[in-house]
Amino acid sequence: MEDLSYYEILEVEQTADKTVIKKAYRTMAKKYHPDKNPGDKEAEKKFKLCNEAYQCLSDDSQRGIYDRYGKEGLQGMGGGGRRSSGGFDDLGSMFEDMFSGFGGGGGRSRRQNPADMDKFPLDMNVDMYLSFHEAIFGCEKEIEFTYKTSCKPCKGTGAKDGKLSTCSQCDGQGQVYIKQGFMTFSQTCPLCNGSGSSASSPCKTCHGDGFEEKRETVTIKVPAGIDNANRLRVSGKGNISKRGSRGDLYVTFEVKPDKHFIRDGNDIYIEIPVFFTQAISGETLSIPSLTGELELKLDLGTRDKQHFKFRGEGVADVHGHGKGNLVAQVNLTYPTKLTSEQKELLTKLQDSFGIESKPHESVLDSAIDKMKNWFK
């Protein structure tokens, strides 16, 4: 993205006016904002590039220089030159406009009242491990988990007696600004987490956290066919807000592998060791499946790694869309030693096929004769 022009970064034409540029910037900044992409370094990099592009293109003077001389022309402006009202001066109000509805706030206020803000998300996640059998056929599981509830003595503020004061680091703005060359970046204040207020003295009950942790146990019904990374929502079992509303608990599953069966979506694979004589004669074998034994009729002369499909013998789709297939893969095995008697029997068997047992002769003999002619 660094190699793109400012117009390409914001995905606008070079003839775009300020209204179009501002609208494009709002869209891109909202998409890559750090608050929406926590810990995503690539998104953070793109967000900074969007800021850089908007600062330039929203200023007539900088844009004119950029259009003539590119980024190199801007380097001589000593940190970006003049700023117009369409530049970084109005970024604060722009972000308020874009993110004012986050967290259920809505409206066009500068930010939520700190007394109404929770110090934790209401929804929460726990991981659960399942055996292969539990995931395939479903089960009931008991979960013991820890959830957060707002501290009552401080009303969830983390401050003694719920008394807050203006944040000393951001002066109540909720954001701090960092300058890098001619670029200015904003980020949520690390001291007050964007609320604009902080505790003068920490609450003795929660030690300034604003919440207490409690244990709870809940029994859930795991549907048949659940797979790795699938999530199940348990309504109303998440964290509890200051106002008493409760979020949801999300359970993310991890399924332990099986010794014999390999799962791929709703299909199940199993490797079947087959002795070479069984493959040659096309024997019928009994093989395991998820529901019992199945008969596998080998083809006459079955090949190594050949697949035999049993439709509808796989995993039930977790959304109720039928079942997958069971796929048996043949792994041919050969003897590692032969007695003299076995060698004799194999020779007799080979001879009994006559010319069919010597397919190499017609091909290799002519190739050998041809090779001999090269050295005459």
Rosetta blueprint (number, residue, H / E / L):
1 M L
2 E L
3 D L
4 L L
5 S L
6 Y H
7 Y H
8 E H
9 I H
10 L H
11 E L
12 V L
13 E L
14 Q L
15 T L
16 A L
17 D L
18 K H
19 T H
20 V H
21 I H
22 K H
23 K H
24 A H
25 Y H
26 R H
27 T H
28 M H
29 A H
30 K H
31 K H
32 Y H
33 H L
34 P L
35 D L
36 K L
37 N L
38 P L
39 G L
40 D L
41 K H
42 E H
43 A H
44 E H
45 K H
46 K H
47 F H
48 K H
49 L H
50 C H
51 N H
52 E H
53 A H
54 Y H
55 Q H
56 C H
57 L H
58 S L
59 D L
60 D H
61 S H
62 Q H
63 R H
64 G H
65 I H
66 Y H
67 D H
68 R H
69 Y H
70 G L
71 K H
72 E H
73 G H
74 L H
75 Q H
76 G H
77 M H
78 G L
79 G L
80 G L
81 G L
82 R L
83 R L
84 S L
85 S L
86 G L
87 G L
88 F H
89 D H
90 D H
91 L H
92 G H
93 S H
94 M H
95 F H
96 E H
97 D H
98 M H
99 F H
100 S L
101 G L
102 F H
103 G H
104 G H
105 G L
106 G L
107 G L
108 R L
109 S L
110 R L
111 R L
112 Q L
113 N L
114 P H
115 A H
116 D H
117 M L
118 D L
119 K L
120 F L
121 P L
122 L L
123 D L
124 M E
125 N E
126 V E
127 D E
128 M E
129 Y E
130 L E
131 S L
132 F H
133 H H
134 E H
135 A H
136 I H
137 F H
138 G L
139 C E
140 E E
141 K E
142 E E
143 I E
144 E E
145 F E
146 T E
147 Y E
148 K E
149 T E
150 S E
151 C L
152 K L
153 P L
154 C L
155 K L
156 G L
157 T L
158 G L
159 A E
160 K H
161 D H
162 G H
163 K L
164 L E
165 S E
166 T E
167 C L
168 S L
169 Q L
170 C L
171 D L
172 G L
173 Q L
174 G L
175 Q E
176 V E
177 Y E
178 I E
179 K E
180 Q E
181 G L
182 F L
183 M E
184 T E
185 F E
186 S E
187 Q E
188 T E
189 C L
190 P L
191 L L
192 C L
193 N L
194 G L
195 S L
196 G L
197 S E
198 S E
199 A E
200 S L
201 S L
202 P E
203 C L
204 K L
205 T L
206 C L
207 H L
208 G L
209 D L
210 G L
211 F E
212 E E
213 E E
214 K E
215 R E
216 E E
217 T E
218 V E
219 T E
220 I E
221 K E
222 V E
223 P L
224 A L
225 G L
226 I L
227 D L
228 N L
229 A L
230 N L
231 R E
232 L E
233 R E
234 V E
235 S L
236 G L
237 K L
238 G L
239 N L
240 I E
241 S L
242 K L
243 R L
244 G L
245 S L
246 R E
247 G L
248 D L
249 L E
250 Y E
251 V E
252 T E
253 F E
254 E E
255 V E
256 K L
257 P L
258 D L
259 K L
260 H L
261 F E
262 I E
263 R E
264 D E
265 G L
266 N L
267 D E
268 I E
269 Y E
270 I E
271 E E
272 I E
273 P E
274 V E
275 F E
276 F H
277 T H
278 Q H
279 A H
280 I H
281 S H
282 G L
283 E L
284 T E
285 L E
286 S E
287 I E
288 P E
289 S L
290 L L
291 T L
292 G L
293 E E
294 L E
295 E E
296 L E
297 K E
298 L L
299 D L
300 L L
301 G L
302 T L
303 R L
304 D L
305 K L
306 Q L
307 H E
308 F E
309 K E
310 F E
311 R L
312 G L
313 E L
314 G L
315 V L
316 A E
317 D L
318 V L
319 H L
320 G L
321 H L
322 G L
323 K E
324 G L
325 N L
326 L E
327 V E
328 A E
329 Q E
330 V E
331 N E
332 L E
333 T E
334 Y L
335 P L
336 T L
337 K L
338 L L
339 T L
340 S H
341 E H
342 Q H
343 K H
344 E H
345 L H
346 L H
347 T H
348 K H
349 L H
350 Q H
351 D H
352 S H
353 F L
354 G H
355 I H
356 E H
357 S H
358 K L
359 P H
360 H H
361 E H
362 S H
363 V H
364 L H
365 D H
366 S H
367 A H
368 I H
369 D H
370 K H
371 M H
372 K H
373 N H
374 W H
375 F L
376 K L
